[in-house]
């Protein structure tokens, strides 16, 4: 069985940076003796999907904005989001900013089979935050905000949109 090691993961090591890693490599075999190149050269400009690593960064950014008085943990998330998005996402009425980051919003996760198929099947797929969230449009909330927990990529994408709107930066 091959275990893939990507530059995105390796870059978390204190002694390595993305620029230090010439190729995405794989390790094959239990003894750790076989390293081989498996793809194109990786440069500092090579894009990587960072997946849930971004959630920690998003949380820190929101916390900093709360400390600066630009956001409020207990404010209704809808007050920071575009009206059309709020209308399309069921259950936004009672969701607070803290619910988005605690994964207790009850919002359905956009990151399902349909999104994955569209994102991986079309090289021209528009991978924006707004497009991602649209995959949760029209879905019923899973539970009342704050009453339960469900891992939600949607909440963190919404938090990212809020950060962009409050700071004016992408």
JORAWO-V421840 format. One record per backbone hydrogen bond with DSSP energy under -1.0 kcal/mol. NH is the residue of the N-H (numbers start at 1). CO is the residue of the C=O. If there is no record, write none. Layout:
# JORAWO-V421840
NH;CO
NH;CO
This chain:
# JORAWO-V421840
3;27
5;25
10;6
11;7
12;9
13;10
16;13
20;17
21;18
26;36
27;3
28;34
36;26
38;24
42;22
46;43
53;50
54;51
55;52
57;53
58;54
59;55
60;56
61;57
62;58
63;59
64;60
65;61
66;62
67;63
68;64
69;66
70;65
71;65
75;72
77;95
79;76
80;77
86;82
87;83
88;84
89;85
92;89
95;92
97;75
98;73
100;96
101;97
102;98
104;99
112;110
116;112
117;113
118;114
119;115
120;116
121;117
122;118
125;122
127;125
128;126
132;128
133;129
134;130
135;132
136;133
137;134
138;88
139;136
142;106
146;104
147;144
150;103
157;153
158;154
159;155
160;156
161;157
162;158
163;159
164;160
165;161
166;162
167;163
168;164
